[in-house]
Amino acid sequence: MFTVAKSLNAGSVRKGPKATASGWPYVYNLPNRHGRTRWYFWFGQKGQRQYRVMDDAIHGREFQAAYARFLAGLHPYPDQEIVEKAEAKTAMAGQPVAAEPKMPLTEFLHGSWGWLCLEHMKTDAFKKQTNGRAIEGQLRWTWNQPVKSTNPEGRKYGEMPVERFDTEVIQTLVDRKVRTAEIEESNARTGRLKKVSKTTGGPQKNNLIKWIRSVLKLAIKKKLVKVNYALFVEKEEVKGSGYKMWTDEMWDRMVAHYPLCTKQRLTFDLAGYTAQRRGDVYLLGWDQFISSEEGLPHGSLRVEQEKGDDGEPYVAHIPILDELHGSLEAAKVAGILGSKFFIRQDHKDEPYVKESFGNSVRKWLNAAGIPNGYSLHGLRKLCVCRLIERGCDPHDVMAVTGHQTLKEIDRYAKAYFREKKKIDVYAKWRAGAAKAGANTAVPKVA
């Protein structure tokens, strides 16, 4: 565990308090201003800066690299340091860095953007949103934005009449979520540094476009506008495949670490055999259960999902597979199955809070040796691929996952099956060579 510290010059490590429960010297679990504990790099002296550990992950290569930089007296995260220096430079130039003062809600006139946002928040569709608080925060951000970025104290978007919310106005607003910075990045294999442009805020921009579209739907109903121009706003292209998919080897590692009759195994089995998101997994329960019927010996689940459209949830129809049935029965025998929800808290028969459940899952994954970056959503992807591998067509899979389009199903499956195709490629190559009369004997290594 201390390979990083040992590789450094001993003189570069300052003396300070002894190691915490993390096992890493100068890595502390400290409470933040909300009373929640977080991991920090800190030499333990009053007045010295505390650096928050990225994603609270005190393991893996990224953590070790950050730890090495910290012990050497450097900022643990170079990207973050660049942003901090840029903000400090902006502040020195006399330009405000802090958020603009919030506009009093009472100042919104009928027909303005701020007024429409507040009207939208009163609708039943908005109240059904499970992430309503996050959406409200982003809508508040929109109405507090100055129309002219060069004049922070000037007129705000909240005062603008909705009829002026055309494609250009909305595009200008949402583009402020995206930032591009030039940073130095080292090649993972060669270690050579190169300058690259890094863009952040793409997913936030795309979510904001979606929420503005919902607000403008209300404007059409109220006959304030005739066209929802947010539908024509250009979204940000987000690179990457999202959550990392579990491999078969990782699944086997989890199974070896958590036997049946444990809550951890039940949790991962529910995620891996139902293909549901984290926000739905922890609330799976008996009220969703449908008794056995012809072709479904163990019954099924009808899940109204956390995600939906205009307040109406997507619905998933999930057969209880043999493996999941065995896991549920084992949990029942062990007495860890909840009376209403399958996954219950340790000391009371109640479901987890969503955030608390996520933190617990991360701890369970760490204990099983599953690397950071792999989550329950990666099991959703793995289940999709396994269903296809067992002969299910895309529409079969969509019935289980609740997806509304084939696009996501195809994206999930592409990487998984491409890796497995190498065996088919080799077999076809040899078969083709044999057909052509070539020597197909596998050469032996001396």
Secondary structure as a PSIPRED ss2 file (coil, helix, strand):
# PSIPRED VFORMAT (PSIPRED V4.0)

   1 M C   1.000  0.000  0.000
   2 F C   1.000  0.000  0.000
   3 T H   0.000  1.000  0.000
   4 V H   0.000  1.000  0.000
   5 A H   0.000  1.000  0.000
   6 K H   0.000  1.000  0.000
   7 S H   0.000  1.000  0.000
   8 L C   1.000  0.000  0.000
   9 N C   1.000  0.000  0.000
  10 A H   0.000  1.000  0.000
  11 G H   0.000  1.000  0.000
  12 S H   0.000  1.000  0.000
  13 V C   1.000  0.000  0.000
  14 R C   1.000  0.000  0.000
  15 K C   1.000  0.000  0.000
  16 G C   1.000  0.000  0.000
  17 P C   1.000  0.000  0.000
  18 K C   1.000  0.000  0.000
  19 A C   1.000  0.000  0.000
  20 T C   1.000  0.000  0.000
  21 A C   1.000  0.000  0.000
  22 S C   1.000  0.000  0.000
  23 G C   1.000  0.000  0.000
  24 W C   1.000  0.000  0.000
  25 P C   1.000  0.000  0.000
  26 Y C   1.000  0.000  0.000
  27 V E   0.000  0.000  1.000
  28 Y E   0.000  0.000  1.000
  29 N E   0.000  0.000  1.000
  30 L E   0.000  0.000  1.000
  31 P E   0.000  0.000  1.000
  32 N C   1.000  0.000  0.000
  33 R C   1.000  0.000  0.000
  34 H C   1.000  0.000  0.000
  35 G C   1.000  0.000  0.000
  36 R C   1.000  0.000  0.000
  37 T E   0.000  0.000  1.000
  38 R E   0.000  0.000  1.000
  39 W E   0.000  0.000  1.000
  40 Y E   0.000  0.000  1.000
  41 F E   0.000  0.000  1.000
  42 W C   1.000  0.000  0.000
  43 F C   1.000  0.000  0.000
  44 G C   1.000  0.000  0.000
  45 Q C   1.000  0.000  0.000
  46 K C   1.000  0.000  0.000
  47 G C   1.000  0.000  0.000
  48 Q C   1.000  0.000  0.000
  49 R C   1.000  0.000  0.000
  50 Q C   1.000  0.000  0.000
  51 Y E   0.000  0.000  1.000
  52 R E   0.000  0.000  1.000
  53 V C   1.000  0.000  0.000
  54 M H   0.000  1.000  0.000
  55 D H   0.000  1.000  0.000
  56 D H   0.000  1.000  0.000
  57 A C   1.000  0.000  0.000
  58 I C   1.000  0.000  0.000
  59 H C   1.000  0.000  0.000
  60 G H   0.000  1.000  0.000
  61 R H   0.000  1.000  0.000
  62 E H   0.000  1.000  0.000
  63 F H   0.000  1.000  0.000
  64 Q H   0.000  1.000  0.000
  65 A H   0.000  1.000  0.000
  66 A H   0.000  1.000  0.000
  67 Y H   0.000  1.000  0.000
  68 A H   0.000  1.000  0.000
  69 R H   0.000  1.000  0.000
  70 F H   0.000  1.000  0.000
  71 L H   0.000  1.000  0.000
  72 A C   1.000  0.000  0.000
  73 G C   1.000  0.000  0.000
  74 L C   1.000  0.000  0.000
  75 H C   1.000  0.000  0.000
  76 P C   1.000  0.000  0.000
  77 Y C   1.000  0.000  0.000
  78 P H   0.000  1.000  0.000
  79 D H   0.000  1.000  0.000
  80 Q H   0.000  1.000  0.000
  81 E H   0.000  1.000  0.000
  82 I H   0.000  1.000  0.000
  83 V H   0.000  1.000  0.000
  84 E H   0.000  1.000  0.000
  85 K H   0.000  1.000  0.000
  86 A H   0.000  1.000  0.000
  87 E H   0.000  1.000  0.000
  88 A H   0.000  1.000  0.000
  89 K H   0.000  1.000  0.000
  90 T H   0.000  1.000  0.000
  91 A H   0.000  1.000  0.000
  92 M H   0.000  1.000  0.000
  93 A C   1.000  0.000  0.000
  94 G C   1.000  0.000  0.000
  95 Q C   1.000  0.000  0.000
  96 P C   1.000  0.000  0.000
  97 V C   1.000  0.000  0.000
  98 A C   1.000  0.000  0.000
  99 A C   1.000  0.000  0.000
 100 E C   1.000  0.000  0.000
 101 P C   1.000  0.000  0.000
 102 K C   1.000  0.000  0.000
 103 M C   1.000  0.000  0.000
 104 P C   1.000  0.000  0.000
 105 L H   0.000  1.000  0.000
 106 T H   0.000  1.000  0.000
 107 E H   0.000  1.000  0.000
 108 F C   1.000  0.000  0.000
 109 L C   1.000  0.000  0.000
 110 H C   1.000  0.000  0.000
 111 G C   1.000  0.000  0.000
 112 S E   0.000  0.000  1.000
 113 W H   0.000  1.000  0.000
 114 G H   0.000  1.000  0.000
 115 W H   0.000  1.000  0.000
 116 L H   0.000  1.000  0.000
 117 C H   0.000  1.000  0.000
 118 L H   0.000  1.000  0.000
 119 E H   0.000  1.000  0.000
 120 H H   0.000  1.000  0.000
 121 M H   0.000  1.000  0.000
 122 K C   1.000  0.000  0.000
 123 T C   1.000  0.000  0.000
 124 D H   0.000  1.000  0.000
 125 A H   0.000  1.000  0.000
 126 F H   0.000  1.000  0.000
 127 K H   0.000  1.000  0.000
 128 K C   1.000  0.000  0.000
 129 Q C   1.000  0.000  0.000
 130 T C   1.000  0.000  0.000
 131 N C   1.000  0.000  0.000
 132 G H   0.000  1.000  0.000
 133 R H   0.000  1.000  0.000
 134 A H   0.000  1.000  0.000
 135 I H   0.000  1.000  0.000
 136 E H   0.000  1.000  0.000
 137 G H   0.000  1.000  0.000
 138 Q H   0.000  1.000  0.000
 139 L H   0.000  1.000  0.000
 140 R H   0.000  1.000  0.000
 141 W H   0.000  1.000  0.000
 142 T H   0.000  1.000  0.000
 143 W H   0.000  1.000  0.000
 144 N H   0.000  1.000  0.000
 145 Q C   1.000  0.000  0.000
 146 P E   0.000  0.000  1.000
 147 V C   1.000  0.000  0.000
 148 K C   1.000  0.000  0.000
 149 S C   1.000  0.000  0.000
 150 T C   1.000  0.000  0.000
 151 N C   1.000  0.000  0.000
 152 P C   1.000  0.000  0.000
 153 E C   1.000  0.000  0.000
 154 G C   1.000  0.000  0.000
 155 R C   1.000  0.000  0.000
 156 K E   0.000  0.000  1.000
 157 Y H   0.000  1.000  0.000
 158 G H   0.000  1.000  0.000
 159 E H   0.000  1.000  0.000
 160 M C   1.000  0.000  0.000
 161 P E   0.000  0.000  1.000
 162 V H   0.000  1.000  0.000
 163 E H   0.000  1.000  0.000
 164 R H   0.000  1.000  0.000
 165 F C   1.000  0.000  0.000
 166 D C   1.000  0.000  0.000
 167 T H   0.000  1.000  0.000
 168 E H   0.000  1.000  0.000
 169 V H   0.000  1.000  0.000
 170 I H   0.000  1.000  0.000
 171 Q H   0.000  1.000  0.000
 172 T H   0.000  1.000  0.000
 173 L H   0.000  1.000  0.000
 174 V H   0.000  1.000  0.000
 175 D H   0.000  1.000  0.000
 176 R H   0.000  1.000  0.000
 177 K H   0.000  1.000  0.000
 178 V C   1.000  0.000  0.000
 179 R E   0.000  0.000  1.000
 180 T E   0.000  0.000  1.000
 181 A E   0.000  0.000  1.000
 182 E E   0.000  0.000  1.000
 183 I E   0.000  0.000  1.000
 184 E E   0.000  0.000  1.000
 185 E E   0.000  0.000  1.000
 186 S E   0.000  0.000  1.000
 187 N C   1.000  0.000  0.000
 188 A C   1.000  0.000  0.000
 189 R C   1.000  0.000  0.000
 190 T C   1.000  0.000  0.000
 191 G C   1.000  0.000  0.000
 192 R C   1.000  0.000  0.000
 193 L E   0.000  0.000  1.000
 194 K E   0.000  0.000  1.000
 195 K E   0.000  0.000  1.000
 196 V E   0.000  0.000  1.000
 197 S E   0.000  0.000  1.000
 198 K E   0.000  0.000  1.000
 199 T E   0.000  0.000  1.000
 200 T E   0.000  0.000  1.000
 201 G C   1.000  0.000  0.000
 202 G H   0.000  1.000  0.000
 203 P H   0.000  1.000  0.000
 204 Q H   0.000  1.000  0.000
 205 K H   0.000  1.000  0.000
 206 N H   0.000  1.000  0.000
 207 N H   0.000  1.000  0.000
 208 L H   0.000  1.000  0.000
 209 I H   0.000  1.000  0.000
 210 K H   0.000  1.000  0.000
 211 W H   0.000  1.000  0.000
 212 I H   0.000  1.000  0.000
 213 R H   0.000  1.000  0.000
 214 S H   0.000  1.000  0.000
 215 V H   0.000  1.000  0.000
 216 L H   0.000  1.000  0.000
 217 K H   0.000  1.000  0.000
 218 L H   0.000  1.000  0.000
 219 A H   0.000  1.000  0.000
 220 I H   0.000  1.000  0.000
 221 K H   0.000  1.000  0.000
 222 K C   1.000  0.000  0.000
 223 K C   1.000  0.000  0.000
 224 L C   1.000  0.000  0.000
 225 V C   1.000  0.000  0.000
 226 K C   1.000  0.000  0.000
 227 V C   1.000  0.000  0.000
 228 N C   1.000  0.000  0.000
 229 Y H   0.000  1.000  0.000
 230 A H   0.000  1.000  0.000
 231 L H   0.000  1.000  0.000
 232 F H   0.000  1.000  0.000
 233 V C   1.000  0.000  0.000
 234 E C   1.000  0.000  0.000
 235 K C   1.000  0.000  0.000
 236 E C   1.000  0.000  0.000
 237 E C   1.000  0.000  0.000
 238 V C   1.000  0.000  0.000
 239 K C   1.000  0.000  0.000
 240 G C   1.000  0.000  0.000
 241 S C   1.000  0.000  0.000
 242 G C   1.000  0.000  0.000
 243 Y C   1.000  0.000  0.000
 244 K E   0.000  0.000  1.000
 245 M C   1.000  0.000  0.000
 246 W C   1.000  0.000  0.000
 247 T C   1.000  0.000  0.000
 248 D H   0.000  1.000  0.000
 249 E H   0.000  1.000  0.000
 250 M H   0.000  1.000  0.000
 251 W H   0.000  1.000  0.000
 252 D H   0.000  1.000  0.000
 253 R H   0.000  1.000  0.000
 254 M H   0.000  1.000  0.000
 255 V H   0.000  1.000  0.000
 256 A H   0.000  1.000  0.000
 257 H H   0.000  1.000  0.000
 258 Y C   1.000  0.000  0.000
 259 P C   1.000  0.000  0.000
 260 L C   1.000  0.000  0.000
 261 C C   1.000  0.000  0.000
 262 T C   1.000  0.000  0.000
 263 K H   0.000  1.000  0.000
 264 Q H   0.000  1.000  0.000
 265 R H   0.000  1.000  0.000
 266 L H   0.000  1.000  0.000
 267 T H   0.000  1.000  0.000
 268 F H   0.000  1.000  0.000
 269 D H   0.000  1.000  0.000
 270 L H   0.000  1.000  0.000
 271 A H   0.000  1.000  0.000
 272 G H   0.000  1.000  0.000
 273 Y H   0.000  1.000  0.000
 274 T H   0.000  1.000  0.000
 275 A C   1.000  0.000  0.000
 276 Q C   1.000  0.000  0.000
 277 R C   1.000  0.000  0.000
 278 R H   0.000  1.000  0.000
 279 G H   0.000  1.000  0.000
 280 D H   0.000  1.000  0.000
 281 V H   0.000  1.000  0.000
 282 Y C   1.000  0.000  0.000
 283 L C   1.000  0.000  0.000
 284 L C   1.000  0.000  0.000
 285 G E   0.000  0.000  1.000
 286 W H   0.000  1.000  0.000
 287 D H   0.000  1.000  0.000
 288 Q H   0.000  1.000  0.000
 289 F E   0.000  0.000  1.000
 290 I E   0.000  0.000  1.000
 291 S C   1.000  0.000  0.000
 292 S C   1.000  0.000  0.000
 293 E E   0.000  0.000  1.000
 294 E C   1.000  0.000  0.000
 295 G C   1.000  0.000  0.000
 296 L E   0.000  0.000  1.000
 297 P C   1.000  0.000  0.000
 298 H C   1.000  0.000  0.000
 299 G C   1.000  0.000  0.000
 300 S E   0.000  0.000  1.000
 301 L E   0.000  0.000  1.000
 302 R E   0.000  0.000  1.000
 303 V E   0.000  0.000  1.000
 304 E E   0.000  0.000  1.000
 305 Q E   0.000  0.000  1.000
 306 E E   0.000  0.000  1.000
 307 K E   0.000  0.000  1.000
 308 G E   0.000  0.000  1.000
 309 D E   0.000  0.000  1.000
 310 D C   1.000  0.000  0.000
 311 G C   1.000  0.000  0.000
 312 E E   0.000  0.000  1.000
 313 P E   0.000  0.000  1.000
 314 Y E   0.000  0.000  1.000
 315 V E   0.000  0.000  1.000
 316 A E   0.000  0.000  1.000
 317 H E   0.000  0.000  1.000
 318 I E   0.000  0.000  1.000
 319 P E   0.000  0.000  1.000
 320 I C   1.000  0.000  0.000
 321 L C   1.000  0.000  0.000
 322 D H   0.000  1.000  0.000
 323 E H   0.000  1.000  0.000
 324 L H   0.000  1.000  0.000
 325 H H   0.000  1.000  0.000
 326 G H   0.000  1.000  0.000
 327 S H   0.000  1.000  0.000
 328 L H   0.000  1.000  0.000
 329 E H   0.000  1.000  0.000
 330 A H   0.000  1.000  0.000
 331 A H   0.000  1.000  0.000
 332 K H   0.000  1.000  0.000
 333 V H   0.000  1.000  0.000
 334 A H   0.000  1.000  0.000
 335 G C   1.000  0.000  0.000
 336 I C   1.000  0.000  0.000
 337 L E   0.000  0.000  1.000
 338 G C   1.000  0.000  0.000
 339 S C   1.000  0.000  0.000
 340 K C   1.000  0.000  0.000
 341 F E   0.000  0.000  1.000
 342 F C   1.000  0.000  0.000
 343 I E   0.000  0.000  1.000
 344 R C   1.000  0.000  0.000
 345 Q C   1.000  0.000  0.000
 346 D C   1.000  0.000  0.000
 347 H C   1.000  0.000  0.000
 348 K C   1.000  0.000  0.000
 349 D C   1.000  0.000  0.000
 350 E C   1.000  0.000  0.000
 351 P C   1.000  0.000  0.000
 352 Y C   1.000  0.000  0.000
 353 V C   1.000  0.000  0.000
 354 K H   0.000  1.000  0.000
 355 E H   0.000  1.000  0.000
 356 S H   0.000  1.000  0.000
 357 F H   0.000  1.000  0.000
 358 G H   0.000  1.000  0.000
 359 N H   0.000  1.000  0.000
 360 S H   0.000  1.000  0.000
 361 V H   0.000  1.000  0.000
 362 R H   0.000  1.000  0.000
 363 K H   0.000  1.000  0.000
 364 W H   0.000  1.000  0.000
 365 L H   0.000  1.000  0.000
 366 N H   0.000  1.000  0.000
 367 A H   0.000  1.000  0.000
 368 A C   1.000  0.000  0.000
 369 G C   1.000  0.000  0.000
 370 I C   1.000  0.000  0.000
 371 P C   1.000  0.000  0.000
 372 N C   1.000  0.000  0.000
 373 G C   1.000  0.000  0.000
 374 Y E   0.000  0.000  1.000
 375 S C   1.000  0.000  0.000
 376 L H   0.000  1.000  0.000
 377 H H   0.000  1.000  0.000
 378 G H   0.000  1.000  0.000
 379 L H   0.000  1.000  0.000
 380 R H   0.000  1.000  0.000
 381 K H   0.000  1.000  0.000
 382 L H   0.000  1.000  0.000
 383 C H   0.000  1.000  0.000
 384 V H   0.000  1.000  0.000
 385 C H   0.000  1.000  0.000
 386 R H   0.000  1.000  0.000
 387 L H   0.000  1.000  0.000
 388 I H   0.000  1.000  0.000
 389 E H   0.000  1.000  0.000
 390 R C   1.000  0.000  0.000
 391 G C   1.000  0.000  0.000
 392 C C   1.000  0.000  0.000
 393 D C   1.000  0.000  0.000
 394 P H   0.000  1.000  0.000
 395 H H   0.000  1.000  0.000
 396 D H   0.000  1.000  0.000
 397 V H   0.000  1.000  0.000
 398 M H   0.000  1.000  0.000
 399 A H   0.000  1.000  0.000
 400 V H   0.000  1.000  0.000
 401 T H   0.000  1.000  0.000
 402 G C   1.000  0.000  0.000
 403 H C   1.000  0.000  0.000
 404 Q C   1.000  0.000  0.000
 405 T C   1.000  0.000  0.000
 406 L H   0.000  1.000  0.000
 407 K H   0.000  1.000  0.000
 408 E H   0.000  1.000  0.000
 409 I H   0.000  1.000  0.000
 410 D H   0.000  1.000  0.000
 411 R H   0.000  1.000  0.000
 412 Y H   0.000  1.000  0.000
 413 A H   0.000  1.000  0.000
 414 K H   0.000  1.000  0.000
 415 A H   0.000  1.000  0.000
 416 Y H   0.000  1.000  0.000
 417 F H   0.000  1.000  0.000
 418 R H   0.000  1.000  0.000
 419 E H   0.000  1.000  0.000
 420 K H   0.000  1.000  0.000
 421 K H   0.000  1.000  0.000
 422 K H   0.000  1.000  0.000
 423 I H   0.000  1.000  0.000
 424 D H   0.000  1.000  0.000
 425 V H   0.000  1.000  0.000
 426 Y H   0.000  1.000  0.000
 427 A H   0.000  1.000  0.000
 428 K H   0.000  1.000  0.000
 429 W H   0.000  1.000  0.000
 430 R H   0.000  1.000  0.000
 431 A H   0.000  1.000  0.000
 432 G H   0.000  1.000  0.000
 433 A H   0.000  1.000  0.000
 434 A H   0.000  1.000  0.000
 435 K H   0.000  1.000  0.000
 436 A C   1.000  0.000  0.000
 437 G C   1.000  0.000  0.000
 438 A C   1.000  0.000  0.000
 439 N C   1.000  0.000  0.000
 440 T C   1.000  0.000  0.000
 441 A C   1.000  0.000  0.000
 442 V C   1.000  0.000  0.000
 443 P C   1.000  0.000  0.000
 444 K C   1.000  0.000  0.000
 445 V C   1.000  0.000  0.000
 446 A C   1.000  0.000  0.000
